[in-house]
Amino acid sequence: MTRTVPPLLRRLLPVLMAAWAVPCALPGADAEGGGGTGTSFTSKAGDFSVRYPAGWDVIDGPNDTILLLLMQQPKAGGVPTRSMAVVIHPAEDGKAPAVRDVEQELLGFFKAIAPDATASDPQPAKLGGEPAERITFRGHDKQNTGADTRSVAIVCLHGKAGYALTCEGPVEGFEAELSDFEKVAQSFQFGAGTGDVFDDAAHHIRVHCPAGWRRTDVPGQAAVLALLPPTAAAPGKQEAVVMVDVAEIQPGLEKGGAAAYLQRVRAAAVQLDPTVRVTESADATLGRRPAKRLVLTGKRSGVAYTRAMTVCVQGRTAYSVFCGCDPDDYEKLRPAVQAMADSFEWTDSDAPAAAPKEQKKDDLPF
């Protein structure tokens, strides 16, 4: 049966007006402490996760349209006027909404409290690594004595649904609120609502594992995590494995950072396989920190392979996400591997990490 979805405004307004509700965990969501990095929120229904800073409370009341509602309590008491939310516009009759339609519905909601509301021209943005538009609304909030008020939204399509991450509040103090909003936007990840979370307390790192992948041990490897994809490789092909590694760099060799580290990896690979060639060498990120990516293709013992490695060097420690697979399988696996790299995070950067496991002499994680 086709589901009829009421306009976003009719479903959004009653919940946002329930700002006096007692903060609590949302049904169907997992919230957990995140040390100095904020509090994590995972929506399995919405297939996303975020982290939000201290000072914001999850408010009871969201439904299948408002997947997260955060309110910031005013210092002098009274009705909260500052909010952030993740709003979803599901597909109607199997058809995905247009980004502009979602933006117009958000403007319609804002006009309900600020009749003189206007909207800026949408600007290119990103949400969860996917193309998005950023739009700003401004007006005077009739429910807050006509206070000059702003609302910022980042809107994108994911699958057949429209997603909007919004932030709203009076202009006075809005810059501080917007700073928190940017942190939430940077932490936004699609696909994090499924699969397991690998939390390595010893090394103070956390990473989301793709759904359906299973953990394994790789003989002779010092990786802290090794995963196998759901589908095995064809006979005679390189079996795929994805590993997360924390390795100590030899004294004096850390000065070149990730670029020098990967240069040594490349040199060691050439020693083992003179036919190896570089198919990609580029800047990258690991957990939103600067990193380098190197992709090699070659053949060993008659078996073709691709090795892809994203590395971030912090001090004398190299953190990496590594993928080894058949060359024909790399592009299929790449989105899942990239999602792992995007979800990578340091859970307590001030705490002393456990000693990294000793790295192989040739610097190769395979």
Order of alpha helices (4+ residues) and beta strands (2+ residues): alpha-beta-beta-beta-beta-beta-beta-alpha-beta-beta-beta-beta-beta-alpha-beta-beta-beta-beta-beta-beta-alpha-beta-beta-beta-beta-alpha-beta
